Amino acid sequence: MKNTELKALIFDVDGTLTDNEVHGHRVAFNLAFRDAGLDWFWDVEIYERLLEVFGGKERIRYYIEDFLTHFNAPGDLDGFILDLHKSKTAHYLALLKSGALPLRPGVARLIREARAAGLRLAIASTTTFENAELLIKMSLGEECLDWFDVMACGDVVANKKPAPDIYLYALEQLGLPAAECLVFEDTEAGLVSARAAGLTTLITVNESTREQDFSGAAIVLDQLGEPEQGFEVLQGDAGGATLVDVELLRRIHLESAT
Protein backbone atom coordinates (compact mmCIF):
# COMPACT_ATOMS: atom_id res chain seq x y z
CA MET A 1 0.00 0.00 0.00
CA LYS A 2 1.17 3.53 -0.77
CA ASN A 3 1.88 6.06 1.96
CA THR A 4 -1.67 7.26 2.49
CA GLU A 5 -1.17 10.33 4.68
CA LEU A 6 -2.69 13.35 2.97
CA LYS A 7 -0.26 16.27 3.20
CA ALA A 8 -1.16 18.73 0.42
CA LEU A 9 -4.03 19.99 -1.72
CA ILE A 10 -3.32 21.17 -5.27
CA PHE A 11 -5.88 23.41 -6.98
CA ASP A 12 -6.50 24.19 -10.61
CA VAL A 13 -7.72 27.80 -10.98
CA ASP A 14 -9.96 28.57 -13.96
CA GLY A 15 -13.33 26.87 -13.58
CA THR A 16 -12.27 25.25 -10.30
CA LEU A 17 -11.67 28.07 -7.84
CA THR A 18 -13.94 30.46 -9.72
CA ASP A 19 -16.48 29.92 -12.50
CA ASN A 20 -14.65 32.36 -14.74
CA GLU A 21 -14.24 30.81 -18.17
CA VAL A 22 -17.41 31.91 -19.94
CA HIS A 23 -18.12 35.03 -17.88
CA GLY A 24 -14.52 36.10 -17.33
CA HIS A 25 -11.91 34.93 -19.82
CA ARG A 26 -14.31 34.85 -22.78
CA VAL A 27 -15.45 38.40 -22.08
CA ALA A 28 -11.84 39.59 -21.76
CA PHE A 29 -10.84 37.95 -25.05
CA ASN A 30 -13.70 39.70 -26.85
CA LEU A 31 -12.72 43.06 -25.36
CA ALA A 32 -9.14 42.54 -26.52
CA PHE A 33 -10.34 41.71 -30.04
CA ARG A 34 -12.44 44.89 -30.06
CA ASP A 35 -9.49 47.00 -28.94
CA ALA A 36 -7.35 45.54 -31.73
CA GLY A 37 -9.96 46.46 -34.35
CA LEU A 38 -10.82 42.82 -35.05
CA ASP A 39 -14.35 41.70 -35.86
CA TRP A 40 -13.86 38.42 -33.97
CA PHE A 41 -16.42 37.47 -31.34
CA TRP A 42 -16.33 34.31 -29.28
CA ASP A 43 -19.87 33.36 -28.31
CA VAL A 44 -20.46 30.68 -25.68
CA GLU A 45 -20.70 27.88 -28.26
CA ILE A 46 -17.40 28.80 -29.92
CA TYR A 47 -15.67 29.34 -26.59
CA GLU A 48 -16.68 25.95 -25.24
CA ARG A 49 -15.05 24.40 -28.29
CA LEU A 50 -11.93 26.49 -27.72
CA LEU A 51 -11.77 25.30 -24.11
CA GLU A 52 -10.42 22.02 -25.49
CA VAL A 53 -7.14 23.94 -25.91
CA PHE A 54 -5.30 24.97 -22.75
CA GLY A 55 -3.52 28.32 -22.51
CA GLY A 56 -4.77 31.68 -23.73
CA LYS A 57 -2.09 32.21 -26.39
CA GLU A 58 -2.57 28.65 -27.59
CA ARG A 59 -6.32 29.23 -27.75
CA ILE A 60 -5.89 32.32 -29.99
CA ARG A 61 -3.53 30.42 -32.30
CA TYR A 62 -5.95 27.51 -32.55
CA TYR A 63 -8.79 29.90 -33.42
CA ILE A 64 -6.74 31.53 -36.17
CA GLU A 65 -5.61 28.24 -37.65
CA ASP A 66 -8.86 26.27 -37.38
CA PHE A 67 -11.66 28.86 -37.56
CA LEU A 68 -10.35 31.74 -39.70
CA THR A 69 -9.67 30.20 -43.10
CA HIS A 70 -9.51 33.60 -44.82
CA PHE A 71 -7.59 35.56 -42.15
CA ASN A 72 -4.50 37.32 -43.49
CA ALA A 73 -2.17 36.53 -40.61
CA PRO A 74 0.58 39.08 -39.87
CA GLY A 75 4.19 38.12 -40.55
CA ASP A 76 5.01 38.12 -36.85
CA LEU A 77 2.17 35.89 -35.77
CA ASP A 78 3.78 35.11 -32.42
CA GLY A 79 4.07 38.82 -31.60
CA PHE A 80 0.51 39.46 -32.77
CA ILE A 81 -0.82 36.70 -30.50
CA LEU A 82 1.30 37.87 -27.58
CA ASP A 83 -0.03 41.43 -27.88
CA LEU A 84 -3.62 40.20 -28.03
CA HIS A 85 -3.06 38.03 -24.98
CA LYS A 86 -1.50 40.90 -23.02
CA SER A 87 -4.57 43.05 -23.79
CA LYS A 88 -6.87 40.19 -22.81
CA THR A 89 -5.02 39.74 -19.51
CA ALA A 90 -5.43 43.45 -18.71
CA HIS A 91 -9.19 43.23 -19.29
CA TYR A 92 -9.42 40.03 -17.24
CA LEU A 93 -7.54 41.57 -14.32
CA ALA A 94 -9.94 44.53 -14.43
CA LEU A 95 -12.87 42.10 -14.15
CA LEU A 96 -11.20 40.44 -11.16
CA LYS A 97 -10.61 43.79 -9.47
CA SER A 98 -14.26 44.70 -9.97
CA GLY A 99 -15.35 41.69 -7.94
CA ALA A 100 -17.24 40.23 -10.88
CA LEU A 101 -15.66 36.78 -10.52
CA PRO A 102 -16.18 35.42 -6.99
CA LEU A 103 -14.88 32.09 -5.72
CA ARG A 104 -17.14 29.09 -6.21
CA PRO A 105 -19.19 27.83 -3.23
CA GLY A 106 -17.09 26.15 -0.57
CA VAL A 107 -13.69 27.17 -1.94
CA ALA A 108 -12.78 29.83 0.63
CA ARG A 109 -14.17 27.73 3.47
CA LEU A 110 -12.21 24.63 2.46
CA ILE A 111 -8.94 26.50 1.92
CA ARG A 112 -9.18 28.02 5.39
CA GLU A 113 -10.10 24.66 6.96
CA ALA A 114 -7.26 22.88 5.16
CA ARG A 115 -4.71 25.41 6.33
CA ALA A 116 -5.98 25.19 9.90
CA ALA A 117 -5.63 21.39 9.68
CA GLY A 118 -1.98 21.70 8.65
CA LEU A 119 -2.40 20.70 5.01
CA ARG A 120 -0.11 22.41 2.51
CA LEU A 121 -1.65 24.29 -0.42
CA ALA A 122 -0.54 24.66 -4.04
CA ILE A 123 -1.77 25.98 -7.38
CA ALA A 124 -1.24 24.15 -10.68
CA SER A 125 -2.81 26.00 -13.59
CA THR A 126 -2.26 27.16 -17.14
CA THR A 127 -3.51 30.63 -16.20
CA THR A 128 -0.90 33.32 -15.68
CA PHE A 129 0.71 33.86 -12.30
CA GLU A 130 -0.72 37.39 -12.33
CA ASN A 131 -4.27 36.08 -12.78
CA ALA A 132 -3.95 33.49 -10.01
CA GLU A 133 -2.28 35.92 -7.62
CA LEU A 134 -4.93 38.61 -8.05
CA LEU A 135 -7.78 36.11 -7.66
CA ILE A 136 -6.37 34.97 -4.32
CA LYS A 137 -5.71 38.54 -3.15
CA MET A 138 -9.19 39.77 -4.12
CA SER A 139 -11.07 36.72 -2.82
CA LEU A 140 -9.14 35.67 0.29
CA GLY A 141 -6.95 38.65 1.16
CA GLU A 142 -3.38 39.57 0.26
CA GLU A 143 -2.00 37.85 3.35
CA CYS A 144 -3.38 34.54 2.06
CA LEU A 145 -0.88 34.44 -0.80
CA ASP A 146 1.62 33.12 1.73
CA TRP A 147 -0.65 30.16 2.40
CA PHE A 148 0.28 28.64 -0.96
CA ASP A 149 3.67 26.93 -0.94
CA VAL A 150 3.67 26.58 -4.74
CA MET A 151 2.13 28.71 -7.49
CA ALA A 152 2.76 26.67 -10.65
CA CYS A 153 1.23 28.84 -13.37
CA GLY A 154 1.36 29.72 -17.04
CA ASP A 155 4.44 28.84 -19.03
CA VAL A 156 6.61 27.29 -16.30
CA VAL A 157 6.38 24.00 -18.21
CA ALA A 158 6.61 23.36 -21.93
CA ASN A 159 3.55 21.16 -22.31
CA LYS A 160 0.16 22.21 -20.96
CA LYS A 161 -2.72 20.05 -19.83
CA PRO A 162 -3.65 17.28 -20.63
CA ALA A 163 0.10 16.62 -20.37
CA PRO A 164 1.09 15.94 -16.74
CA ASP A 165 3.94 18.47 -16.74
CA ILE A 166 2.32 21.16 -14.57
CA TYR A 167 1.43 18.64 -11.87
CA LEU A 168 4.82 16.98 -11.96
CA TYR A 169 6.36 20.44 -11.57
CA ALA A 170 4.09 21.25 -8.62
CA LEU A 171 5.00 17.97 -6.93
CA GLU A 172 8.69 18.67 -7.46
CA GLN A 173 8.34 22.13 -5.93
CA LEU A 174 6.36 20.74 -2.99
CA GLY A 175 8.92 18.00 -2.47
CA LEU A 176 6.12 15.46 -2.03
CA PRO A 177 5.14 12.26 -3.84
CA ALA A 178 1.83 12.11 -5.66
CA ALA A 179 0.55 9.62 -3.06
CA GLU A 180 0.50 12.37 -0.42
CA CYS A 181 -1.46 14.92 -2.45
CA LEU A 182 -4.99 15.47 -3.75
CA VAL A 183 -6.00 17.58 -6.76
CA PHE A 184 -9.07 19.71 -7.46
CA GLU A 185 -10.02 20.01 -11.15
CA ASP A 186 -13.02 20.87 -13.30
CA THR A 187 -12.22 19.47 -16.75
CA GLU A 188 -11.58 16.13 -18.41
CA ALA A 189 -8.21 17.35 -19.69
CA GLY A 190 -7.27 18.50 -16.18
CA LEU A 191 -8.22 15.10 -14.82
CA VAL A 192 -6.11 13.36 -17.47
CA SER A 193 -3.19 15.62 -16.57
CA ALA A 194 -3.47 14.98 -12.84
CA ARG A 195 -4.02 11.24 -13.19
CA ALA A 196 -1.02 10.95 -15.51
CA ALA A 197 1.03 12.43 -12.67
CA GLY A 198 -0.36 9.76 -10.34
CA LEU A 199 -2.63 12.12 -8.40
CA THR A 200 -5.97 11.41 -6.76
CA THR A 201 -8.42 13.90 -8.26
CA LEU A 202 -11.69 15.45 -7.09
CA ILE A 203 -13.80 17.09 -9.79
CA THR A 204 -16.21 19.98 -9.37
CA VAL A 205 -17.97 20.49 -12.69
CA ASN A 206 -19.24 23.77 -14.10
CA GLU A 207 -21.66 24.68 -16.87
CA SER A 208 -19.03 24.09 -19.56
CA THR A 209 -17.70 20.75 -18.30
CA ARG A 210 -20.63 18.90 -16.75
CA GLU A 211 -21.00 16.46 -19.67
CA GLN A 212 -17.30 15.58 -19.98
CA ASP A 213 -15.85 12.14 -19.25
CA PHE A 214 -14.51 11.96 -15.70
CA SER A 215 -13.64 8.28 -15.61
CA GLY A 216 -10.87 7.80 -13.08
CA ALA A 217 -11.86 10.67 -10.80
CA ALA A 218 -12.13 9.83 -7.10
CA ILE A 219 -15.46 11.69 -6.96
CA VAL A 220 -17.35 14.15 -9.17
CA LEU A 221 -19.45 16.92 -7.57
CA ASP A 222 -21.28 19.99 -8.78
CA GLN A 223 -19.48 22.13 -6.16
CA LEU A 224 -17.64 21.87 -2.83
CA GLY A 225 -20.71 22.88 -0.84
CA GLU A 226 -21.51 25.17 2.05
CA PRO A 227 -23.44 24.39 5.27
CA GLU A 228 -26.57 25.97 3.78
CA GLN A 229 -25.94 24.68 0.23
CA GLY A 230 -24.84 21.06 -0.04
CA PHE A 231 -23.20 19.54 -3.09
CA GLU A 232 -24.71 17.10 -5.60
CA VAL A 233 -22.79 13.87 -6.16
CA LEU A 234 -22.53 13.14 -9.89
CA GLN A 235 -20.11 10.22 -9.65
CA GLY A 236 -18.66 8.32 -6.70
CA ASP A 237 -19.60 8.03 -3.03
CA ALA A 238 -19.52 10.91 -0.54
CA GLY A 239 -20.54 8.63 2.34
CA GLY A 240 -23.50 10.81 3.25
CA ALA A 241 -21.46 14.04 3.43
CA THR A 242 -23.08 17.21 2.06
CA LEU A 243 -20.00 19.43 1.83
CA VAL A 244 -16.32 18.85 1.17
CA ASP A 245 -14.28 19.21 4.35
CA VAL A 246 -10.88 17.90 5.46
CA GLU A 247 -12.44 14.76 6.94
CA LEU A 248 -14.07 13.85 3.61
CA LEU A 249 -10.86 14.58 1.71
CA ARG A 250 -8.86 12.30 3.97
CA ARG A 251 -11.40 9.52 3.47
CA ILE A 252 -11.41 9.95 -0.32
CA HIS A 253 -7.63 9.99 -0.37
CA LEU A 254 -7.35 6.90 1.82
CA GLU A 255 -9.84 4.96 -0.29
CA SER A 256 -7.99 5.88 -3.50
CA ALA A 257 -4.78 4.40 -2.11
CA THR A 258 -6.20 0.99 -1.18
N, C-alpha and C positions, 0 to 999 in steps of 0.2 A: 504493500500500500504506500502511496505517496505521502510525504509530509502534508498533513491536512490542516495545519494551523493557518487560519486566514490572517494575513498581515497587512494587506494593502488593497485599496479599491482604485481602479483605473477607469476614468470617465472619458468617453467620446464627448464632443461638445455640440455640434450642430444637430438639432433634432432630438438630442438626448437630454442635455441640460436645459435647453430652451427650444420651443417649437418655432424655429426661426427660418427654416428654409424657404417656404412659400411666402411668408409675410415679412421676411427680413432680407435674406440674400437676394431673392428674386426681384424684390422692389429696388434694391440697391443696384443690381445689374442694369435694370431698365433705366434708372436715373443716369447711370454712367453712359449708357448708349445715347440717351437724349443729349447729354452734355457734349458728346463727341460728334453730334450732328448726324447720327445714324438713325435709320428708320426701323431698327430692330426692336421687337417687343416680345419678351418671353411670357406668354400666358401660362396658366397653371399646367395645362396639358403638356406644352413643350417643356416646361421646367422639370416636370416629373420624369420626362424621358432623359433630360440632361443630368438628372441626379444619379444616373447610372455611372457617370464619370466623376471621380473624386478630384477635388482641387479646382479653385476658381479659374486659374489661368488655363488649366487643362479643359475645363468646361467650355470656355470661350473658343479655344482652338477646335474642339470637337464640333461646336456649332458652325463655325466657319467652314470646316471641311466636309461636314455631313448634311448640313441644312441649306447652305448658301451656295448653290451650284453656279450662280452668275456673279458672285462677289469678286470684285477686282482687288485682290489682296495687296496691301502695300509691300514694297520690297523688303522692308525690315518688319516682317510679321511678328517676330518675337518682341520687338520694341513696342509695336502697336498693341499687342495683347497685354504687355506689362503695363502700359499707360492706362488702358481700359480698366485693368484690375486695380491699379492704384486709385483711380477715381471711384470705382465700385466700393473699395474698402473705406474710403472717406465717407461715402454716403451711408454705408452700413454702420460705421462707428457713430455717426450722427443719430441714427435710429436707436442704437443702444443707449446713447446718452440721454435720449428723450424719454427713456423708460418704456418704449413701445414693445420691447421683447423680454418679458419677465421669465423667470425660471419656471419650469414645468412643476406641477404639483408634487410635493414630497422631496424635491431635490435639496432645497436649503435645509429642511429638517434632517434628512438623512446625512448630509455632509457634516452638520454640526454633531449629530449623534455619533457618527463614525470617528470623528476627531476626539470626542470625549471618551470613547471606548479605546483609544490608543491605536486605531487603525491609521496607516499612512495613506495619503491621497496623491493621485497623479492624474494628469491629463494626457490623452493620446488622440490627436485630432489632425485632420488635414487643414483645418482653419488656421489663419495666421496667429502668431503669438499675440499680436496686438488685439485681435478680436477676442481671443480667449481671456486675456488679461483684463480688458475693459468689462467684459461680461461679469467676471468674478467681482471686480471692484464695484460695479454698479448694483449688483444683485446681493452680494454678501458683505461688502465693505472692503476698503483697501487693505485693512489689516489681515484679511483672510487670504490674501495672495501667499502669505508665508505658510499657510496650512498645506500647500501643495508642494511636495518634495520634488516633483518632476512636472515640467510643462513641455511635453513633446508635441510640437506644433509645426504646421506648414511644411517647409522644404528641408527639414533636418534629415530626412531619408530620401533616397533616390526614387523608390517605388511606393506609390500611395496605395491605400486600400483598394482592392481586396488582398494585396500583398501583405504579409505579416510584418513588414519592416518597422512600422511605427510602434507596434507593440513590442517587438524584440528590442527596439531602442529604449523604450520606456522601462522594460525589465532590466536592461543593462544599467540604466541610470539609477534605478531603485536598488540595484544589487540584490534582487530577489529572484527566485525561480518562479516559473509560471504557476506551479502548484500552490504557492502561497498568496496568490492574487485572484481578484475577481473583477471582471470587466462589465461596464454598462454601455450598451449600444442600442441603436434604433433601426439599423438597416441590415439587409442580407449580406451586403458586401462587407460591412463592419464586422458582422458575425464570422464570416469566412476568414477575415484578417485575424481576428482574435483567436479563433479556434486553430488556425494554422500556427499560431505562436504557442499553442498548448494551453490556452486560457479558458477557464470557466466563464460563461457569458450569460448575463441577464439582459433581456431585451424589453424595452418599453417602446411600443410602436407609436407612430403618429399618423396623421391623415394621409401622408404620402407613402408610408411603408407598411401599412396594416396587412396588405395582401401578399407581401413577400414571403419567401420560403425561409423559415427559421429552424429548419431541421438541425439538431445538434445544440440548440440553445438549452441552458439549464432550466429556464422558465421564460415565458413570454407574457407580458402584462400590457395593459393599456397605459399605465402610469405607475409611479411609485406609491401614490396614495397619501392621504392625510387622515387624521382621526375622524374628520367629518365627511370625508370623501374617499371611500375605499377603492382599491383597484379592481379591475376585472381580469381574471386569469384566462388567457387565450390559449395557452399551451403549458402543460406541466402541472405540478401540484404545489400549492402554497401552504398546505397543511392547515387550512382554516384561517390563516392570517388574512388581514384586510389591508395592511400597509406594509411596505418594505422597511424593516428596521434591522439593526445589527444582528439580532437573534435569528431572524429569518435568513439573512445572508450567510451566517455561519452554518446554518442547517443545509442550505442549498450547496454551499461549498463542500461541506463534509460528504454529502450524498454524491456529489460529482466525482469525488476521489475514490469512492468504494467500488 
